Amino acid sequence: MKKILFVCHGNICRSVMAQWIFQDLVNKNHFKDDFEIDSAAVSSEETGNPMDPPAKRKLQEKGIPFGNHHARKITPADYAYSDKIYIVNDPTQAALQFGWGLK
């Protein structure tokens, strides 16, 4: 099973939308058992908050199902656990590189 993690600043818009869009594609193409998909933030400012209402509306508008979500901050364990980490915007990449010493 491949473990995929999407990361953005707050984990209430971009990364969580990417998570559910990718999950929908995986499910529609019968690869549900091949992937574990999650999302996280580089910031703790939104920790515990639900997905942003406009993000929910856009997923609903496109017919993409989503579940209950509460923002969380990425941890060192996420790096060890995830096979692939997708950073969905440049400032997030810079924050991870600075905060974690990544290249």
N, C-alpha and C positions, 0 to 999 in steps of 0.2 A: 504494500500500500504506500502510495506517495503522499507525503504530508506537505501541504502548500499553505503558506502564510502570506497574507496581504497586509502591508503596513502603510499607514499615513500619519498625519499629525495627531488627530484626536480620536480616530476609530469610531466616528459617528456618521461619516458620509462616504468618502472615496473607498477606503479599504473594505468597509462592510458591504458597500454596493458591489465591489469587485468579488468579494466572497460569495455573495448570493447569485450574481450573474454566472460566475464560474461553476458554482454548484448546480445551477439550472442546466448549463451546457453539459456537464458531466452526467446528470440524471437523464437528460433527453437522449444522450448517446450511449446509454446503458453501461456507464463506467462507475456507477455509484460505489461499488465495492473496491474500486482501485484508488480512490482518493479520500483523504481527510483534509478538509479545507477550513481555515480559520482566518481571523484578522486581529490586528492589534494596532496600538498607537505608540509613538515615540514620546508623547507628552502624557502626563497624568491629569491634566486639567479637566478632561471629560470622563474620567474613570467612573464607571457605574451608570453613566447616562445612556438612555436608549438611542437608537438610530434617529438621526435628524428627520423631522416630519417631511420636508421636501424630498429627501432621499427615498423614504418609504413611498411617497406618492409617485415618484418616477418609476420605481420598481413595479408598483401596482399598475401604472399606466402601460407598462411594457409586458404585463402578464408574468412577471418573474416572482415566484413565491419566495418568501423570507420568513424566518423564525424570530423568536424573541432574542433580542441582542442587548448586551450591556457592554459599553466600551471598557477596554482593558489596556494596560501598558505592556509592551513587549518586555520579556525577561531573558536573562542569559539561557535559561532552559529552552526557550523557543528556538534559539540558534542551534542547540544540540539536537533538538527534536525534529525540526523542519528539514525536509529535503530541498525545498525551494522557498525563498523569501522574495516576494515581489514588492518593490517600493513604488508607490503610485504617484509620487511627486518629488521633484528635485530637493526642496528644503528638507524633506524627510530623510533623504539619502545623506545629506550633509549632517543632519543631527545624529544619525546612526554612526557615521564615520567619526565624528567628533567625540560623541559620548562613549563609543565602544572601541575606538581605535581601529576601525575596519578600513579596508582599502577596496 
